[in-house]
Amino acid sequence: MFGLFKSNPLKKLQTQHEALLSEAFQAQRNGNIRLYSTLTAEAEAIREQIEALKAESVG
């Protein structure tokens, strides 16, 4: 019951990951490959955090 009002860090990270991938996609379409690479690297780092949280919650 008290967990109802706690924020979910996994959901927040997934939202950030999706937003970065979307920005990276737009940067690539606009021809800004350097920004695309930077955003993709940031998204990959967040994905690794997501995977770590999922592994923590399972085990």
N, C-alpha and C positions, 0 to 999 in steps of 0.2 A: 504494500500500500504506500509506503513512504518512498519507494523507488519511482513512483509515478511522476514526481516533480524533479527528478534528477535529470541532468542533461546527458545525452548519449554521445560520448566522444567518437564512437564509430560512425554514427550518422553524420556528425559534423565533418569528419575527415572525408567521408564519401562525397559529401556535397562540395567540399573544396576540390577534391580530385576531379569530379565531373566539370566543375567550373574551369579549372586549369586546362583540361583536355579540350574544352570548347574554345577557350581563348587561343590555345595552340593551333587548333584547326583553322580558326579565322586568320591567324598570323601566317600560316602556311599558304592559305588561299590568296592572301594579299602579297605573297612573295617575300615575306620577312622570315627567312629561314633561321637566322640567328635567334630571333625571339621565339620561334617555334621550338628550337632546340632547348632553350632555357626553360620554357614552360613545360616541355615534355619531361625534362630532368626533374623539375620540381614535382610534377605529377607522379613520377616514378618513386620519388622519395616518400610521398604521401601514401602511395599504394603499399610500399613496404611497411609503413607504420600500421596500415589497416590490416595487413596480413599478420603482423606481430600481435595486434590486439585480438584478432580472431583466434590465433593459436593460444593466446593466454586464456581466453574465455573457455576454450574447449578443454584444455589440459590443466 
